[in-house]
């Protein structure tokens, strides 16, 4: 009975050690922005109309014309962004320095829009959330309203603001997503900003460039095949050497030829952070029975940047990723958080093992001591040895 009880306790502890880290990380992930989300949503939605002088409104209009936003959704996006611009007019003086104005405007942005990754501007702004590039569009407009200049800087899987420091006359950078979408000065030496020799990245770009490139960021969400094809032709003509456009162009091809694979391999020499190009090469190599080379390219994709297509491919070569691929069908966690949970569970397993060993050793030692004490006790005087 005692052994059965001990076994039940051990099984319960092991189950708890497996479930608790994943449950805790899933809870933390789901509630990371909960208070900021609640605060932004409490402002309610306002409706508005298109104003061509705003970059943000021109992008919303593109969504509407491309079928990415209904008239109602676009109206909310117009209204919520206009309400934000009104708050910057009211609370951020135009005579502030560029950096102080950005700090003020970004703080207000964090109150109006909580952080959540999104591609289409209308989807985010109509529901009061925003991410890196959407933040930049809003801040560029806010700066322009105040008679100031700001540009967008694209980085691998990210975007931030470039502005001119009046004291030094040099270009400086502002990170928009930090502190729950309230922003801070950007330090490009941080590992968060992935380094790449590609000439497109880390170069400040004006309003016009951001507006023309925007379709490349949302093209996969456009349902009309005819419009997608027309946009791809436009993008390929105007941004042939842009890594984002290149990714989209090759992703849309039904078959990757040997010449395509050679081109992708060449492009990776400068676009060293590309996930898409590595996935496309891995698929090509996999179908041509070159699994070792396919695994090589997949191994260069970090867990932080491993999307569903990447995980599906990695699961074909590794039990670790195969287990993750299966588990994440039932658990709402990112891949890094999943592996973090596994590491935490392993630590709990080790702790349980150490404690069980110490408990067993202590129990045996205690029993031995008790036995010795019993044997060393003197016999009672009335007891006779027969």
HELIX and SHEET records of a PDB file:
HELIX    1   1 UNK A    2  UNK A   31  1                                  30    
HELIX    2   2 UNK A   34  UNK A   41  1                                   8    
HELIX    3   3 UNK A   55  UNK A   65  1                                  11    
HELIX    4   4 UNK A   71  UNK A   91  1                                  21    
HELIX    5   5 UNK A   98  UNK A  112  1                                  15    
HELIX    6   6 UNK A  121  UNK A  126  1                                   6    
HELIX    7   7 UNK A  132  UNK A  145  1                                  14    
HELIX    8   8 UNK A  178  UNK A  181  1                                   4    
HELIX    9   9 UNK A  207  UNK A  218  1                                  12    
HELIX   10  10 UNK A  219  UNK A  221  5                                   3    
HELIX   11  11 UNK A  225  UNK A  238  1                                  14    
HELIX   12  12 UNK A  243  UNK A  251  1                                   9    
HELIX   13  13 UNK A  258  UNK A  267  1                                  10    
HELIX   14  14 UNK A  276  UNK A  287  1                                  12    
HELIX   15  15 UNK A  291  UNK A  299  1                                   9    
HELIX   16  16 UNK A  303  UNK A  305  5                                   3    
HELIX   17  17 UNK A  308  UNK A  314  1                                   7    
HELIX   18  18 UNK A  319  UNK A  327  1                                   9    
HELIX   19  19 UNK A  335  UNK A  376  1                                  42    
SHEET    1   A 2 UNK A 114  UNK A 115  0                                        
SHEET    2   A 2 UNK A 129  UNK A 130  1                                        
SHEET    1   B 5 UNK A 184  UNK A 185  0                                        
SHEET    2   B 5 UNK A 171  UNK A 175 -1                                        
SHEET    3   B 5 UNK A 158  UNK A 164 -1                                        
SHEET    4   B 5 UNK A 151  UNK A 155 -1                                        
SHEET    5   B 5 UNK A 204  UNK A 205 -1                                        
END                                                                             
